[in-house]
Amino acid sequence: MLWEDDTSAEQSPTADAVDLAFSMQCQQLPVDHLCALSSALQGALPDLRKDRIGVHEIHIAGSQNGWERPDPALGQYLVPSRRTRLHIRVPRNRAKAISQTLQNLTLNVKGCQLTLGAAKEKPLACHDTLYARHVVMENKAEVKDENLFLQRMAAALEQQGIKVRKALCGKTSQISTTDGPLHTRSLMIADLNPAESTMLQQQGLGAYQHMGCGLFLPMKGIQHLAADKLQ
């Protein structure tokens, strides 16, 4: 954990990226779906990997009222509700074109049919605490020692002009790809000023953003994280 107090404040800048939230129809979806989803989207968006387009994991809450997240090892699937959305982070000046390209498109995600509806454009929220569900680890040493991972993250963010004051990494996970599994950690960055918050959401952190890695979202509170370690 990194923790350094700072009381600086700045005006919130205008972001040049937005999230598109697509309504979707899908009876079931693999828990580990990011690679297949990205590949399916690439058929409609050939420049997906190189044009600052990030594909968020389709997330259904892991625990509520005793419900537990499905286990892919047991052949279980996610069951999206009517309120579930597919979020894609795109350059603001391409949002309308991408929305029109993907609307009414049916994707094959590991044998599951996912049909996209209309998209709502959501501006990036300028929040002082952000988290990413997945940030790629470079080697086995980072899997074993979270401090090595945090040190590399701090250095990478420093290169982007972002001063790390408070950071906390959470659980590890794997994303299946055609080249083998990606090992990732969840990561929270706190006490960001408005410019840093906007920059981190626009630029992301690290590779594989087209597969849900290094994409940051607002977190309203961090009091529970010491116990829950970024579930």
N, C-alpha and C positions, 0 to 999 in steps of 0.2 A: 504494500500500500504506500502511495505517495500522498503527503498531506502538508500543504503550506498555505497559510492564510494570506488573503489579498483583498483589499477593499476598493480597488479601482473600478471606475464606471465609465461607459462610453455610450454614445448614441447608437441605436440599432441600425445597421446598414440594410439596404435592400438586397435580397437574395436574387441571384440570377438562375436559380434552380427551383423547381417545384416538385411536389409529389402528385402523381395522378392516381386517384383511388377508383379502380374499376369495380363495378358490381359484377358478380359472377354466378354462374350456375354450375354446380359440381356436386355429384352425389358422394364421392369419396376421393381422397387424395393421399398419396404416400407421405408418411411423416418426413422422410428424407427425399424431398422433391426438388431442391434448388437447382441441381444440375440439369435434370430433365425439363424443368420449367424454363430455364434459361435457353436451352437448346431449342425448345419449341418456339419461344418468342423470337429467336434469331432468324427463323424462317421468314417472319414478317419484318424484322428489323435487322438487316444484315450487318449494320454498323454497331450493333448492341455492345460489343466488347470494347470498342475504341472511341465511343462518342459520349463519354460521361453519362451513361445510362446505368442506373443501379436497380436491381430487382430485389425487392424486399421478400423475405420469407413469408409465406402465407401462414399467419400465426393464429392459433386458437389457444386460449388460456390453458396453461398446464394444470391448474388445480383450482376448482371451485365447487363448493358443496360436495366435497368428497370425490369429485371426478378427477381422474388422473390422465395425463397425456398418454395416448396410445403408444404401445411398444412395437416398433417395426420388426424386431426379432421374433415376435409372435404372430407376424403377418397382419397386424392391426393397421388401420388407416385413420387419417383425420376425416371427420365428417363436417364439412363447412355448413354454416347456417346461411340463411338469406342475407344476414347482415355482414357476412365475411366479405372482405375486399382484397383485391390484389393491388398492392401499391408499387408504383414504379417511379423512381426519381429521375427526372429528365431536365435538360436545359430549358429555361422558361421560353425561349424563342422557338422551341420545337414542340412544346406541349400540345398545341392544337393539332398539328400534323400527326403526331404519334397517337393521340387520342382517336383520331379518325381512322388511322390505319388499323388499330387493334379492336375497335368496337365491332361487335358481332363475330369476332374471330373465335373459332373452336380449336383448342389446343389438345394435343395428345400428350399427357404427362404420365409416362410409365403405364400406359394402357388405360388411364383415367381421362375421361372427357371433361374439359373445362372450357366453358363458353363465356366470353367476356361481354359485358354490357356497356353502358355508357360510363364515362369517367367524370369525376369531379376533380377540379384542380384545387390542390391544397397548398397554400404558401408554407414555407418552412417556418416553424415557430422558433423565435429567438429566445432560447432558454439557457440558463447558466449551468444546467446539469444535463448531460447527454449520455446515452448508452448505446452500445452496439451488441447485438446478440452473438455475432460471429466476427472475430478478427483472426486472420490466419497466423499460426505459429510457424516459425521457420525451421525448427529442428526439434529433436527429442529432448534436448536440454531445456528448452522453453516449456515443454510439456511437464517436465518434472519440477522445474523451478519457476514459479510465477514472477519472481523478482527479475530474472533475466528478460522475460517477456515485457515487463513494465519498463525496464531500462531502455529497451529497444523502442518501445512505443513513445517514451518521453523524447528520445532523440529524433524520431521520425516527425513528431509533432513540432518539435523545435525548428526543424527544417522548413516546416510549413508556416512558421511565424506564430505558433501557438505555445504559450507558456503553460506547462503542466503544473498546477498547484495542488490538485487533489485527484487521485486516480485509484481505482479499485478494479481488479479483475475477478471474474467469477468462474463459473463452471466451464469445463472443457467439453467439447463435442466433436463429432466427425461429420463431414459432408462427403458423400460418395460422388466420385467423378470417374470419367473414363480413363483417367491417368492414375487412379488410386485415390485413397481418402485424403481429404484436407483436414488437418487437425486445427481446431479453433478454440478461442476463449472468448467469453463475453467480457466487455470492458465498459466501465463508467468513467467519464471525465467530468469533474465538478469545478465550480467557481470560474467558469469561462466568462469573459466579458462579451458584449454583444457581437463585436467584430469576429472574435474567435469562434463563437458559437455558429455564426453564419458560415464562416470559412470551413469549419470542420464538417458541417452538414453538406456543403456544396462539393468539397473536395473528397470527402471520405478519408479512409486510412487503409493503405495497403492494397493488395491485389484482390482479384475475384469479386469486384463489386457487382458484376453482372450475375453473380451467384449468391448475392445476399451478404457478402462479407465487407466489413469496414464501413457499413452504412449506419449513421447515428440518428437516434430518435430522442425527443425530449423525455426527461424523467422528472416528475413533479416533486419527488421527495427522496432523500437518501437515508433517512433515519433507520429504515428497516434493513438496509443492505449489510450491515455488519453481521446480522444474524443469518440472513438469507443468501448472502454471497451471490447476488445477481442471478436469480433463477431464470 
